[in-house]
């Protein structure tokens, strides 16, 4: 496997951290629908949106860590 540059790894971790924070803020400050979804679900949806918009790579080592350890 090709090693990813530190910049790409930090960019992906920053995007995941932002998705988690945004999920918590949306749950707390959002409407009734946002409160029903809960912060973890909102964070996952935001993270998926980042990947679909090519802001993060689905094949990066960060995505592997998240999928194998955090979302199990």
Secondary structure, 3 states (H helix, E strand, C coil): CCCCCHHHHHHHHHHHHHHHHHHHHHHHHCCHHHHHHCHHHHHHHHHHHHHHCCCCCCCCHHHHHHHHHHCC
